[in-house]
């Protein structure tokens, strides 16, 4: 599944609320993952398949497969839906990220940016320098925006006015970029050919593959915390590196209890790791040594989990 694998800002303190984007609804847990309540079109979502999710306080953003961007300002009790009528480039969303009242929506028709909490969007396309109008993921730090597209990793340092596109010519493993995360001058790009890492703001990348211990060279999502890097792969489990990506140890169904070998997204806070898999939401509280898998039995709308965020 080529679904949302957006990365998120680092959080601190006890984590109790978890958001799982599933094939059938947005599942929310307020007890650390013990139980989930599933939100669907009955709660105002524009479509039940949720590709990605992000939250700030009681405001939740759900990127939908076909129904646009659904926003809740009351913790998921109800949602208001945003579509192309509000300026989105497409109603097919792959991912979403937000900083304050600024929202970034990765759509099949460009990168749509709202500076008024989602009331209206301005759409950025190849005319602004994007590598492709199909945007699969987005991450931002201040005025710097990273957009993973079907044609490379596009970087803007002026809030989205213009982008410079990075491709295999810059060392990316493949131009199809599914996930991105950045810390300072270090950028991690999950793509169809591996996990590409830049330590110079994207000027050049070094690509990591199965030769470095990844279970699969198709990487759907990435998250990093210091020297610890997590890579969600398409069929090889979750790769974990504790040396900045030099080498990875792979966590699988067999050796750690992951719900599936297909990991669509990953998020971590300290030693707690959340892996969105095709077989459930897998949670580890010991740095990935072992996982407990959450499924429809715990309230998920579907065992196909496409994205995850915790706060």
C-alpha positions as CSV (number, residue, x, y, z in Angstrom):
1,X,0.0,0.0,0.0
2,X,1.5,3.3,-1.0
3,X,-0.2,5.3,1.7
4,X,0.5,8.0,4.1
5,X,3.9,7.9,5.7
6,X,4.3,11.4,6.9
7,X,6.7,12.1,9.8
8,X,6.0,14.3,12.8
9,X,7.5,16.6,15.3
10,X,9.0,15.2,18.4
11,X,6.8,15.1,21.5
12,X,7.6,14.7,25.1
13,X,5.8,13.6,28.3
14,X,3.4,10.7,28.8
15,X,1.6,9.5,25.7
16,X,-2.0,8.5,26.1
17,X,-3.7,9.5,22.8
18,X,-3.0,7.5,19.6
19,X,-4.4,8.1,16.2
20,X,-4.5,5.2,13.7
21,X,-5.4,5.9,10.1
22,X,-7.0,2.7,8.8
23,X,-8.7,1.4,5.6
24,X,-12.0,1.8,7.4
25,X,-11.9,4.9,9.6
26,X,-9.8,6.9,12.0
27,X,-9.3,5.0,15.2
28,X,-8.5,7.0,18.3
29,X,-7.2,5.6,21.6
30,X,-7.1,7.7,24.8
31,X,-5.7,5.0,27.0
32,X,-2.3,4.3,25.3
33,X,-3.7,1.8,22.8
34,X,-5.6,-0.5,25.1
35,X,-8.9,0.4,23.3
36,X,-9.8,2.5,20.2
37,X,-12.9,4.3,19.1
38,X,-13.4,4.4,15.4
39,X,-14.5,7.5,13.5
40,X,-16.1,7.2,10.1
41,X,-18.3,9.1,7.7
42,X,-21.0,8.9,10.4
43,X,-18.8,11.3,12.3
44,X,-18.3,13.6,9.3
45,X,-15.3,12.1,7.6
46,X,-15.4,12.7,3.9
47,X,-14.5,9.1,3.2
48,X,-13.7,6.1,5.4
49,X,-10.2,5.2,4.1
50,X,-7.7,7.4,5.9
51,X,-4.2,7.6,4.4
52,X,-2.6,9.8,7.1
53,X,-3.3,11.6,10.3
54,X,-1.8,14.5,12.4
55,X,-3.0,16.2,15.5
56,X,-2.3,19.3,17.6
57,X,-4.2,19.3,20.9
58,X,-7.9,18.7,20.2
59,X,-7.5,19.5,16.5
60,X,-7.2,16.4,14.2
61,X,-6.4,16.3,10.5
62,X,-7.3,13.2,8.5
63,X,-6.0,12.8,5.0
64,X,-8.6,10.8,3.0
65,X,-8.2,8.5,0.0
66,X,-11.0,10.1,-2.0
67,X,-12.8,12.6,0.2
68,X,-10.4,15.4,0.8
69,X,-9.1,16.6,4.2
70,X,-11.3,16.1,7.3
71,X,-10.7,18.4,10.2
72,X,-11.9,18.0,13.8
73,X,-11.6,20.7,16.4
74,X,-13.2,18.7,19.2
75,X,-10.9,15.7,19.5
76,X,-12.7,13.6,16.9
77,X,-16.3,14.0,18.0
78,X,-17.2,15.6,14.6
79,X,-15.3,16.5,11.4
80,X,-15.6,19.2,8.8
81,X,-14.5,18.2,5.3
82,X,-12.3,20.3,3.0
83,X,-12.1,19.5,-0.8
84,X,-11.1,21.0,-4.1
85,X,-13.9,23.5,-3.5
86,X,-11.6,24.9,-0.8
87,X,-8.6,25.0,-3.1
88,X,-7.1,21.5,-2.5
89,X,-5.3,20.3,-5.6
90,X,-7.2,17.0,-5.5
91,X,-9.6,15.1,-3.2
92,X,-7.1,12.3,-3.1
93,X,-4.8,13.0,-0.1
94,X,-1.7,10.9,0.8
95,X,-0.6,12.8,3.9
96,X,-1.0,15.9,6.0
97,X,1.1,18.1,8.4
98,X,0.4,21.3,10.3
99,X,2.1,24.0,12.2
100,X,-0.2,26.3,14.1
101,X,-2.9,27.5,11.6
102,X,-0.8,26.5,8.6
103,X,-1.8,23.1,7.0
104,X,0.1,21.2,4.4
105,X,-1.9,18.6,2.4
106,X,-0.1,16.2,0.1
107,X,-2.6,15.5,-2.7
108,X,-2.6,13.8,-6.1
109,X,-2.8,17.3,-7.7
110,X,-0.1,19.1,-5.8
111,X,0.9,20.4,-2.4
112,X,-2.0,22.4,-1.0
113,X,-1.2,25.0,1.7
114,X,-3.6,26.8,4.0
115,X,-2.6,29.6,6.3
116,X,-6.0,30.1,7.8
117,X,-6.7,26.7,9.5
118,X,-8.1,25.1,6.4
119,X,-10.7,27.7,5.3
120,X,-8.9,28.0,2.0
121,X,-5.8,26.4,0.3
122,X,-3.3,27.6,-2.3
123,X,-2.1,24.7,-4.5
124,X,1.6,24.3,-5.5
125,X,2.5,22.2,-8.6
126,X,5.3,21.5,-11.0
127,X,4.9,25.2,-12.0
128,X,6.4,26.0,-8.6
129,X,9.2,23.5,-9.0
130,X,7.6,20.3,-7.6
131,X,9.1,17.2,-9.1
132,X,5.6,15.8,-9.8
133,X,2.0,16.9,-9.0
134,X,1.4,13.6,-7.1
135,X,2.6,14.4,-3.6
136,X,2.9,11.4,-1.3
137,X,4.2,13.0,1.9
138,X,5.0,16.4,3.5
139,X,7.0,17.7,6.4
140,X,7.9,21.3,7.4
141,X,10.2,23.1,9.8
142,X,9.5,26.9,9.9
143,X,9.5,28.1,6.3
144,X,11.3,25.0,5.0
145,X,8.9,22.5,3.4
146,X,9.8,18.9,2.2
147,X,7.4,17.3,-0.3
148,X,7.9,13.7,-1.4
149,X,6.5,13.3,-4.9
150,X,6.4,10.8,-7.7
151,X,9.3,12.7,-9.3
152,X,11.6,13.3,-6.4
153,X,11.9,15.1,-3.1
154,X,11.0,18.8,-3.5
155,X,12.4,21.3,-1.0
156,X,11.2,24.9,-0.4
157,X,13.0,27.3,1.8
158,X,10.5,30.1,1.3
159,X,7.3,28.7,2.6
160,X,6.3,27.1,-0.6
161,X,6.7,29.9,-3.1
162,X,9.2,27.8,-5.0
163,X,10.8,24.4,-4.8
164,X,14.1,22.8,-5.7
165,X,13.7,19.1,-6.7
166,X,16.1,16.4,-5.6
167,X,16.2,13.1,-7.6
168,X,18.4,10.1,-8.2
169,X,20.9,12.5,-9.7
170,X,21.4,13.7,-6.1
171,X,21.7,10.2,-4.7
172,X,18.1,9.3,-3.9
173,X,17.5,5.6,-4.3
174,X,14.4,6.2,-6.4
175,X,12.4,9.3,-7.4
176,X,9.2,7.9,-5.9
177,X,9.4,9.3,-2.4
178,X,6.9,8.0,0.1
179,X,8.1,9.5,3.4
180,X,10.3,12.3,4.7
181,X,11.6,13.6,7.9
182,X,14.2,16.2,8.8
183,X,16.3,17.3,11.7
184,X,18.5,20.3,11.1
185,X,20.6,19.7,8.0
186,X,19.8,16.0,8.0
187,X,17.0,14.7,5.8
188,X,15.6,11.2,5.6
189,X,13.7,10.3,2.4
190,X,11.9,6.9,2.2
191,X,11.6,5.9,-1.4
192,X,11.1,3.0,-3.8
193,X,14.8,2.3,-3.8
194,X,15.7,2.5,-0.1
195,X,16.1,5.1,2.7
196,X,18.1,8.0,1.4
197,X,19.9,10.2,4.0
198,X,21.4,13.7,3.4
199,X,23.5,15.5,6.0
200,X,23.9,18.7,3.9
201,X,20.3,20.0,3.5
202,X,19.6,17.8,0.5
203,X,22.6,18.7,-1.7
204,X,23.5,15.0,-1.8
205,X,22.1,11.7,-0.4
206,X,23.5,8.4,0.6
207,X,21.1,5.5,0.0
208,X,20.5,2.6,2.5
209,X,19.2,-0.7,1.3
210,X,19.0,-4.4,2.2
211,X,22.8,-4.3,2.1
212,X,22.7,-2.1,5.2
213,X,20.2,-4.5,7.0
214,X,16.9,-3.2,5.8
215,X,14.4,-6.0,5.3
216,X,13.3,-4.5,2.0
217,X,14.7,-1.7,-0.2
218,X,11.2,-0.3,-0.7
219,X,10.7,2.0,2.2
220,X,7.3,3.5,2.9
221,X,8.0,5.7,6.0
222,X,10.7,7.0,8.2
223,X,11.1,8.6,11.6
224,X,14.3,9.6,13.5
225,X,15.2,10.6,17.0
226,X,18.8,11.5,17.4
227,X,21.0,8.7,16.1
228,X,18.0,6.3,16.1
229,X,16.3,5.9,12.8
230,X,13.2,3.8,12.0
231,X,12.4,2.7,8.4
232,X,9.0,1.2,7.5
233,X,9.5,-1.2,4.6
234,X,7.0,-2.7,2.1
235,X,7.5,-6.4,2.9
236,X,10.5,-6.7,5.2
237,X,9.3,-5.4,8.5
238,X,10.6,-2.4,10.5
239,X,14.3,-1.5,10.2
240,X,15.9,0.2,13.3
241,X,19.3,1.9,13.3
242,X,21.0,3.2,16.4
243,X,23.9,4.6,14.5
244,X,22.3,7.2,12.3
245,X,21.5,4.8,9.5
246,X,24.8,3.2,9.0
247,X,23.3,-0.2,9.7
248,X,19.9,-1.5,10.6
249,X,18.4,-4.4,12.6
250,X,15.2,-5.6,11.2
251,X,12.1,-6.3,13.3
252,X,9.6,-8.8,11.8
253,X,6.5,-10.8,12.6
254,X,8.7,-13.8,13.6
255,X,11.3,-12.1,15.8
256,X,9.3,-9.3,17.4
257,X,5.5,-9.8,17.0
258,X,4.8,-7.2,14.3
259,X,1.3,-7.5,12.9
260,X,2.6,-7.8,9.3
261,X,5.8,-7.6,7.3
262,X,4.3,-4.6,5.5
263,X,4.8,-1.5,7.5
264,X,3.1,1.6,6.1
265,X,4.3,4.1,8.7
266,X,6.2,4.6,11.9
267,X,6.3,7.0,14.8
268,X,8.3,6.9,18.0
269,X,8.6,8.6,21.3
270,X,11.5,7.5,23.5
271,X,11.5,3.7,23.7
272,X,7.9,3.5,22.5
273,X,7.4,2.7,18.8
274,X,4.2,2.7,16.8
275,X,4.2,0.7,13.6
276,X,1.3,1.0,11.2
277,X,1.1,-2.4,9.5
278,X,-1.2,-4.3,7.1
279,X,-2.1,-6.5,10.1
280,X,-2.8,-4.0,12.8
281,X,-1.1,-1.2,14.9
282,X,2.0,-2.7,16.5
283,X,3.2,-1.0,19.7
284,X,6.6,-1.6,21.4
285,X,7.5,-0.1,24.7
286,X,11.0,-1.6,24.8
287,X,12.7,0.0,21.8
288,X,11.4,-2.6,19.3
289,X,12.6,-5.7,21.0
290,X,9.0,-6.9,21.1
291,X,5.6,-5.6,19.9
292,X,2.0,-5.9,21.0
293,X,-0.4,-5.8,18.0
294,X,-3.7,-4.0,18.2
295,X,-6.5,-5.0,15.8
296,X,-10.2,-4.7,15.2
297,X,-10.6,-6.7,18.5
298,X,-9.2,-3.5,20.2
299,X,-11.6,-1.2,18.2
300,X,-9.6,-0.5,15.1
301,X,-11.9,0.0,12.1
302,X,-9.7,-2.3,10.0
303,X,-6.4,-4.2,10.5
304,X,-5.0,-2.3,7.5
305,X,-3.3,0.6,9.2
306,X,-1.9,3.2,6.8
307,X,-0.6,5.8,9.2
308,X,-0.1,6.6,12.9
309,X,0.5,9.5,15.2
310,X,0.7,9.8,19.0
311,X,0.4,12.8,21.3
